[in-house]
């Protein structure tokens, strides 16, 4: 186990510019002096980039400025697994549990959103290794297969065509002795290179005339005549409207701290597989894979046939502390490597080339939420819980709708109108998250049975459904 990790570079594979083809753009100049704009977008991840791009598409004459604390795509948008899912509710099960009356519309809007991403990637010529391959959920326990069969039946009622697979059918797609069955939806997910998608959206924004300022953390928000004044270390911009898309970093927008918990997620990336190694596991397609436990793994092939292997451990630090040293967690990497070789014993001897982690923004309902501040002059979105590659475009549309005062199907949905239950203050927040993680792991060991604590969270609308 230790040998497989011995040469892993402690950095995000996607953002590692020493890898051939990883050509990060030169940083834009920081915000300086005083300026004005029709729309200011705070945050250079997917949510902010989509907001700026769609704002210019809706109104090419609108003056849009995007402000990023570091560089575009450096955080969760540049280091995720690259699963661009159609789900805007962190999975069908989570959405159906919370909004059963509108899940059909939420699924449809999510799939239309994924179509819109695919069309934008094509139209702007974004070279992000976009592959509409679908995603396969695998069951490693029979109780998980029963849940997949129920979900497939519900999706079929909505007009979709997921395929329920037996153990032999799953293993014909990808061969692991741990699989007992699965389900595949071949149109509801695409695989992307996360950093290249962020860099491509950034370039598209610049081509449409968006002004981008990097290395410009917003320190204060001040209502002034003409809008809101957003001040950074070296300058400020006054904007008529502001879209706040900073994810796990609420900055001066203090209300978000009650709803967002920054948790750490971790991943490994193998060296490129040889033809023999790839044949040993029979991975014929290029769809992403996730197992169906509550504490789950996600994995996929890259364009050069590496395997990304992530998930399982979720780590929250007391007080929501975000520190660079938390990005590396050797005990988690050892656990992930052990799980990898349990899943694919045929790959004994494979080495991991990269290991990394980072913070993501989660909330008590485990999918994005939306809101407004400063008498409607600012709109925000957060809480994507690691499934924001696709859903952030939907969130960008919601923010623009709200800032424009538009009454749309998106803004009328209960998912958009409702906010999650806030997390309690410390130390109750830390204790509650720790207890929930322990109970979730216990449920996985006990055929998915949820104990009293998890059932109570379910009744309160805070139960996790992966």
TORMIRO-284951 format. One line per field, with one value per residue (C-alpha): residue number from 0; residue in three letters; x, y, z. Coordinates in steps of 0.25 Angstrom, whole numbers, plus 5000, padded with zeros to 4 digits. Layout:
<pts>
k: [NUM/...]
r: [ALA/...]
c1: [X/...]
c2: [Y/...]
c3: [Z/...]
</pts>
This chain:
<pts>
k: [0/1/2/3/4/5/6/7/8/9/10/11/12/13/14/15/16/17/18/19/20/21/22/23/24/25/26/27/28/29/30/31/32/33/34/35/36/37/38/39/40/41/42/43/44/45/46/47/48/49/50/51/52/53/54/55/56/57/58/59/60/61/62/63/64/65/66/67/68/69/70/71/72/73/74/75/76/77/78/79/80/81/82/83/84/85/86/87/88/89/90/91/92/93/94/95/96/97/98/99/100/101/102/103/104/105/106/107/108/109/110/111/112/113/114/115/116/117/118/119/120/121/122/123/124/125/126/127/128/129/130/131/132/133/134/135/136/137/138/139/140/141/142/143/144/145/146/147/148/149/150/151/152/153/154/155/156/157/158/159/160/161/162/163/164/165/166/167/168/169/170/171/172/173/174/175/176/177/178/179/180/181/182/183/184/185/186/187/188/189/190/191/192/193/194/195/196/197/198/199/200/201/202/203/204/205/206/207/208/209/210/211/212/213/214/215/216/217/218/219/220/221/222/223/224/225/226/227/228/229/230/231/232/233/234/235/236/237/238/239/240/241/242/243/244/245/246/247/248/249/250/251/252/253/254/255/256/257/258/259/260/261/262/263/264/265/266/267/268/269/270/271/272/273/274/275/276/277/278/279/280/281/282/283/284/285/286/287/288/289/290/291/292/293/294/295/296/297/298/299/300/301/302/303/304/305/306/307/308/309/310/311/312/313/314/315/316/317/318/319/320/321/322/323/324/325/326/327/328/329/330/331/332/333/334/335/336/337/338/339/340/341/342/343/344/345/346/347/348/349/350/351/352/353/354/355/356/357/358/359/360/361/362/363/364/365/366/367/368/369/370/371/372/373/374/375/376/377/378/379/380/381/382/383/384/385/386/387/388/389/390/391/392/393/394/395/396/397/398/399/400/401/402/403/404/405/406/407/408/409/410/411/412/413/414/415/416/417/418/419/420/421/422/423/424/425/426/427/428/429/430/431/432/433/434/435/436/437/438/439/440/441/442/443/444/445/446/447/448/449/450/451/452/453/454/455/456/457/458/459/460/461/462/463/464/465]
r: [UNK/UNK/UNK/UNK/UNK/UNK/UNK/UNK/UNK/UNK/UNK/UNK/UNK/UNK/UNK/UNK/UNK/UNK/UNK/UNK/UNK/UNK/UNK/UNK/UNK/UNK/UNK/UNK/UNK/UNK/UNK/UNK/UNK/UNK/UNK/UNK/UNK/UNK/UNK/UNK/UNK/UNK/UNK/UNK/UNK/UNK/UNK/UNK/UNK/UNK/UNK/UNK/UNK/UNK/UNK/UNK/UNK/UNK/UNK/UNK/UNK/UNK/UNK/UNK/UNK/UNK/UNK/UNK/UNK/UNK/UNK/UNK/UNK/UNK/UNK/UNK/UNK/UNK/UNK/UNK/UNK/UNK/UNK/UNK/UNK/UNK/UNK/UNK/UNK/UNK/UNK/UNK/UNK/UNK/UNK/UNK/UNK/UNK/UNK/UNK/UNK/UNK/UNK/UNK/UNK/UNK/UNK/UNK/UNK/UNK/UNK/UNK/UNK/UNK/UNK/UNK/UNK/UNK/UNK/UNK/UNK/UNK/UNK/UNK/UNK/UNK/UNK/UNK/UNK/UNK/UNK/UNK/UNK/UNK/UNK/UNK/UNK/UNK/UNK/UNK/UNK/UNK/UNK/UNK/UNK/UNK/UNK/UNK/UNK/UNK/UNK/UNK/UNK/UNK/UNK/UNK/UNK/UNK/UNK/UNK/UNK/UNK/UNK/UNK/UNK/UNK/UNK/UNK/UNK/UNK/UNK/UNK/UNK/UNK/UNK/UNK/UNK/UNK/UNK/UNK/UNK/UNK/UNK/UNK/UNK/UNK/UNK/UNK/UNK/UNK/UNK/UNK/UNK/UNK/UNK/UNK/UNK/UNK/UNK/UNK/UNK/UNK/UNK/UNK/UNK/UNK/UNK/UNK/UNK/UNK/UNK/UNK/UNK/UNK/UNK/UNK/UNK/UNK/UNK/UNK/UNK/UNK/UNK/UNK/UNK/UNK/UNK/UNK/UNK/UNK/UNK/UNK/UNK/UNK/UNK/UNK/UNK/UNK/UNK/UNK/UNK/UNK/UNK/UNK/UNK/UNK/UNK/UNK/UNK/UNK/UNK/UNK/UNK/UNK/UNK/UNK/UNK/UNK/UNK/UNK/UNK/UNK/UNK/UNK/UNK/UNK/UNK/UNK/UNK/UNK/UNK/UNK/UNK/UNK/UNK/UNK/UNK/UNK/UNK/UNK/UNK/UNK/UNK/UNK/UNK/UNK/UNK/UNK/UNK/UNK/UNK/UNK/UNK/UNK/UNK/UNK/UNK/UNK/UNK/UNK/UNK/UNK/UNK/UNK/UNK/UNK/UNK/UNK/UNK/UNK/UNK/UNK/UNK/UNK/UNK/UNK/UNK/UNK/UNK/UNK/UNK/UNK/UNK/UNK/UNK/UNK/UNK/UNK/UNK/UNK/UNK/UNK/UNK/UNK/UNK/UNK/UNK/UNK/UNK/UNK/UNK/UNK/UNK/UNK/UNK/UNK/UNK/UNK/UNK/UNK/UNK/UNK/UNK/UNK/UNK/UNK/UNK/UNK/UNK/UNK/UNK/UNK/UNK/UNK/UNK/UNK/UNK/UNK/UNK/UNK/UNK/UNK/UNK/UNK/UNK/UNK/UNK/UNK/UNK/UNK/UNK/UNK/UNK/UNK/UNK/UNK/UNK/UNK/UNK/UNK/UNK/UNK/UNK/UNK/UNK/UNK/UNK/UNK/UNK/UNK/UNK/UNK/UNK/UNK/UNK/UNK/UNK/UNK/UNK/UNK/UNK/UNK/UNK/UNK/UNK/UNK/UNK/UNK/UNK/UNK/UNK/UNK/UNK/UNK/UNK/UNK/UNK/UNK/UNK/UNK/UNK/UNK/UNK/UNK/UNK/UNK/UNK/UNK/UNK/UNK/UNK/UNK/UNK/UNK/UNK/UNK/UNK/UNK/UNK/UNK/UNK/UNK/UNK/UNK/UNK/UNK/UNK/UNK/UNK/UNK/UNK/UNK/UNK/UNK/UNK/UNK]
c1: [5000/5011/5019/5007/5007/5022/5023/5010/5011/5004/4996/4983/4986/4977/4984/4998/5004/5016/5006/5007/4994/4991/4994/4988/4985/4993/4987/4978/4982/4977/4966/4972/4966/4951/4942/4928/4920/4906/4908/4919/4922/4929/4936/4944/4939/4928/4917/4923/4929/4915/4908/4917/4916/4901/4900/4907/4899/4886/4890/4903/4903/4904/4917/4921/4933/4937/4946/4954/4962/4972/4971/4959/4957/4967/4958/4947/4944/4959/4960/4947/4945/4940/4926/4917/4904/4890/4885/4883/4878/4891/4885/4871/4868/4872/4863/4851/4852/4851/4843/4834/4823/4833/4844/4839/4842/4855/4860/4855/4862/4875/4876/4873/4884/4894/4889/4892/4906/4909/4905/4913/4925/4923/4920/4932/4941/4945/4955/4951/4951/4936/4930/4915/4918/4907/4910/4909/4904/4910/4905/4915/4904/4890/4883/4889/4884/4870/4870/4876/4865/4854/4861/4861/4847/4844/4852/4845/4832/4837/4841/4856/4863/4873/4878/4878/4890/4892/4906/4911/4906/4913/4926/4925/4925/4936/4941/4942/4939/4932/4921/4907/4899/4897/4890/4894/4889/4896/4891/4891/4905/4918/4932/4941/4955/4951/4962/4961/4946/4949/4960/4951/4939/4949/4954/4940/4936/4948/4944/4930/4936/4936/4946/4953/4962/4969/4977/4966/4959/4946/4948/4936/4922/4916/4903/4905/4898/4897/4898/4908/4923/4932/4946/4958/4972/4976/4963/4948/4937/4923/4912/4897/4895/4905/4905/4912/4918/4929/4925/4932/4938/4926/4936/4928/4915/4913/4899/4905/4913/4900/4897/4910/4919/4933/4937/4949/4948/4960/4965/4976/4980/4988/4999/4994/4989/4996/4988/4990/4985/4973/4969/4971/4959/4952/4948/4942/4934/4938/4926/4928/4925/4920/4918/4904/4908/4905/4920/4923/4935/4934/4944/4946/4957/4964/4967/4981/4975/4978/4968/4963/4959/4952/4942/4938/4945/4938/4945/4940/4950/4945/4940/4940/4955/4960/4976/4985/4991/4977/4979/4988/4983/4992/4982/4971/4980/4984/4970/4966/4978/4973/4959/4964/4972/4960/4952/4962/4972/4976/4983/4993/5006/4999/5005/4998/5004/4996/4989/4980/4969/4961/4949/4935/4923/4912/4899/4888/4880/4893/4890/4890/4882/4879/4876/4877/4883/4884/4869/4871/4883/4891/4888/4896/4897/4905/4904/4907/4913/4923/4913/4914/4921/4907/4898/4906/4901/4886/4890/4896/4883/4875/4884/4882/4867/4866/4875/4867/4854/4849/4838/4843/4840/4854/4850/4836/4842/4841/4856/4860/4850/4853/4866/4873/4872/4884/4895/4896/4907/4920/4922/4908/4912/4925/4918/4906/4914/4923/4912/4905/4917/4919/4904/4905/4917/4909/4897/4906/4911/4896/4890/4887/4878/4878/4878/4870/4880/4879/4864/4862/4871/4862/4849/4856/4859/4874/4876/4887/4883/4895]
c2: [5000/5010/5007/5011/5025/5027/5035/5042/5057/5065/5074/5074/5066/5075/5088/5082/5090/5080/5070/5072/5079/5086/5100/5110/5124/5136/5142/5155/5168/5170/5180/5194/5208/5211/5206/5203/5192/5188/5174/5169/5154/5150/5137/5131/5116/5110/5118/5131/5128/5123/5135/5145/5137/5136/5150/5155/5145/5151/5165/5167/5182/5179/5183/5171/5170/5157/5157/5145/5144/5136/5130/5125/5110/5109/5103/5093/5096/5092/5079/5071/5058/5064/5058/5068/5062/5066/5066/5079/5073/5064/5052/5047/5041/5054/5062/5052/5052/5067/5071/5060/5069/5075/5065/5062/5077/5078/5065/5071/5085/5078/5070/5083/5089/5078/5080/5095/5092/5082/5093/5104/5095/5093/5107/5113/5102/5099/5088/5081/5067/5067/5053/5050/5036/5035/5029/5016/5014/5000/4992/4985/4980/4974/4985/4995/4988/4988/5003/5005/4996/5006/5018/5012/5009/5024/5029/5021/5026/5040/5035/5033/5020/5015/5001/4992/4982/4969/4966/4959/4971/4981/4973/4973/4988/4989/4976/4976/4965/4974/4977/4970/4979/4993/5003/5012/5025/5027/5041/5048/5051/5055/5054/5067/5071/5081/5091/5092/5094/5106/5112/5110/5117/5128/5130/5131/5141/5150/5148/5154/5166/5162/5169/5159/5163/5152/5152/5161/5156/5164/5169/5178/5180/5194/5200/5213/5221/5213/5199/5192/5196/5183/5187/5178/5181/5190/5195/5195/5194/5199/5191/5192/5177/5167/5152/5145/5131/5129/5115/5111/5125/5134/5146/5158/5152/5147/5141/5129/5124/5119/5111/5106/5096/5095/5080/5073/5063/5055/5048/5040/5039/5027/5027/5024/5010/5001/4994/4981/4987/4994/4980/4973/4981/4982/4996/4997/5010/5024/5026/5030/5021/5023/5012/5013/5013/5025/5028/5026/5026/5032/5028/5030/5029/5042/5044/5038/5025/5029/5025/5036/5030/5039/5041/5033/5041/5054/5063/5075/5083/5090/5104/5101/5104/5105/5103/5099/5088/5081/5078/5066/5055/5043/5034/5037/5034/5021/5017/5021/5013/5001/5002/5004/4991/4984/4988/4985/4974/4972/4985/4981/4989/5001/5014/5027/5039/5050/5052/5064/5069/5082/5088/5088/5095/5087/5090/5083/5079/5075/5082/5097/5108/5122/5135/5150/5162/5177/5179/5170/5176/5164/5149/5137/5122/5112/5098/5089/5078/5073/5072/5086/5084/5084/5090/5103/5107/5105/5113/5124/5125/5126/5137/5145/5143/5148/5160/5164/5162/5151/5141/5128/5113/5113/5124/5118/5105/5101/5096/5111/5118/5110/5111/5099/5098/5106/5098/5101/5109/5102/5093/5087/5088/5080/5069/5068/5066/5056/5048/5048/5043/5032/5028/5028/5019/5010/5009/5005/4993/4990/4988/5003/5003/5017/5019/5028/5040/5038/5036/5049/5057/5051/5056/5070/5070/5069/5055/5051/5043/5041]
c3: [5000/5004/4991/4983/4989/4990/4978/4978/4976/4986/4977/4969/4956/4947/4952/4951/4940/4939/4932/4917/4912/4925/4920/4931/4926/4931/4943/4940/4947/4961/4963/4965/4967/4966/4955/4952/4945/4943/4949/4958/4959/4972/4970/4958/4959/4951/4957/4955/4941/4936/4942/4935/4922/4922/4926/4914/4905/4911/4909/4901/4905/4919/4926/4934/4944/4950/4963/4968/4981/4974/4960/4953/4955/4966/4977/4976/4961/4957/4966/4966/4959/4946/4947/4940/4944/4939/4954/4960/4973/4977/4971/4968/4982/4989/4980/4980/4996/4997/4986/4981/4975/4966/4964/4949/4946/4954/4946/4933/4936/4940/4927/4919/4927/4923/4908/4910/4915/4904/4894/4900/4900/4885/4882/4889/4885/4899/4899/4913/4908/4909/4907/4909/4914/4925/4939/4945/4959/4965/4976/4985/4995/4991/4999/4990/4978/4983/4985/4970/4965/4972/4966/4952/4953/4957/4946/4936/4941/4937/4923/4925/4921/4932/4931/4943/4942/4948/4954/4941/4933/4941/4941/4926/4926/4937/4944/4959/4969/4978/4969/4971/4961/4957/4948/4937/4931/4918/4915/4929/4931/4924/4928/4927/4930/4942/4940/4925/4926/4936/4927/4915/4921/4926/4912/4906/4916/4912/4897/4901/4908/4922/4931/4940/4952/4959/4972/4977/4990/4993/5007/5009/5003/5005/5000/4992/4982/4970/4976/4984/4986/4986/4992/4990/4995/4984/4978/4978/4968/4970/4963/4961/4963/4969/4968/4979/4975/4985/4989/5003/5004/5009/5012/5017/5013/5027/5026/5018/5029/5036/5024/5019/5025/5018/5018/5011/5000/4995/4983/4977/4962/4957/4946/4932/4931/4921/4911/4919/4932/4925/4919/4933/4938/4924/4925/4911/4912/4918/4927/4941/4953/4967/4977/4985/4999/5007/5009/4994/4984/4971/4960/4945/4934/4929/4914/4916/4923/4938/4948/4957/4971/4981/4992/5004/5015/5018/5028/5035/5044/5057/5054/5039/5038/5024/5024/5013/5021/5021/5006/5009/5018/5018/5026/5016/5004/5010/5012/4998/4993/5001/4995/4981/4982/4988/4977/4966/4971/4957/4957/4968/4966/4960/4965/4969/4962/4970/4983/4987/4995/4997/5003/4997/5001/5007/5014/5021/5009/5001/4989/4984/4991/4987/4993/4992/5001/5001/4996/4984/4979/4982/4979/4984/4982/4990/4996/4984/4992/4981/4970/4964/4951/4944/4954/4955/4942/4947/4959/4950/4943/4956/4961/4948/4948/4962/4959/4947/4954/4945/4948/4942/4944/4952/4962/4964/4968/4983/4982/4979/4988/5000/5008/5016/5031/5037/5044/5059/5065/5070/5077/5074/5059/5060/5069/5060/5047/5054/5060/5046/5039/5049/5048/5033/5033/5043/5033/5022/5031/5034/5021/5020/5033/5038/5053/5062/5060/5044/5045/5053/5043/5032/5039/5040/5026/5028/5025/5015/5002/4993]
</pts>
